[in-house]
């Protein structure tokens, strides 16, 4: 089955700096890669996703890049703010469909210091 | 409702009891998923439905776990003869076209 590795496990930045979180996956058939933000006591919130026919996607301060050859994808947050502090999870869909089982990474605890 | 809702939010039960966890997806969402999330880890897939059909139950840990979605809307995850190792946050998500939206979860504690 799919295996998703996420790094780093913790990331501390100063407000205004950029943050980058990286994930690798094992199943070359995977074609859908969402990112989730989880705040304390809440469920994961979908913040951005990318499909395998696209190399990069941006939404305001958030961007995701995908390298299918290398089987890795990354989340980039620019101009970080204290409210960006949370746990971030990457995920990959298994079996070549965007409908179905997601395999999640281990999570990255992002702390943005004012 | 506006989002996925789950009930109860907290459930404490004694070992050996059966529990039923409910998920009410976003209106109109075709697909419904169940995950289990341990503290400090990402959600772990259990099972999912398209409409009322269970498409994949490969993540259910053993035959004490079952799920149904009889009318293609609300779903129930049932755990029979609960064990302490079943204690976890159980999360439901729903989707229409790809993006899965999660509910607040049910925190299950088995004493």
Boltz contact constraints between the chains, C-beta under 6 A:
constraints:
  - contact:
      token1: [A, 43]
      token2: [B, 91]
      max_distance: 6.0
  - contact:
      token1: [A, 43]
      token2: [B, 102]
      max_distance: 6.0
  - contact:
      token1: [A, 43]
      token2: [B, 103]
      max_distance: 6.0
  - contact:
      token1: [A, 43]
      token2: [B, 104]
      max_distance: 6.0
  - contact:
      token1: [A, 43]
      token2: [B, 105]
      max_distance: 6.0
  - contact:
      token1: [A, 44]
      token2: [B, 102]
      max_distance: 6.0
  - contact:
      token1: [A, 46]
      token2: [B, 99]
      max_distance: 6.0
  - contact:
      token1: [A, 49]
      token2: [B, 99]
      max_distance: 6.0
  - contact:
      token1: [A, 89]
      token2: [B, 42]
      max_distance: 6.0
  - contact:
      token1: [A, 98]
      token2: [B, 98]
      max_distance: 6.0
  - contact:
      token1: [A, 99]
      token2: [B, 31]
      max_distance: 6.0
  - contact:
      token1: [A, 101]
      token2: [B, 45]
      max_distance: 6.0
  - contact:
      token1: [A, 101]
      token2: [B, 56]
      max_distance: 6.0
  - contact:
      token1: [A, 104]
      token2: [B, 42]
      max_distance: 6.0
  - contact:
      token1: [A, 104]
      token2: [B, 43]
      max_distance: 6.0
  - contact:
      token1: [A, 105]
      token2: [B, 42]
      max_distance: 6.0
  - contact:
      token1: [A, 107]
      token2: [B, 42]
      max_distance: 6.0
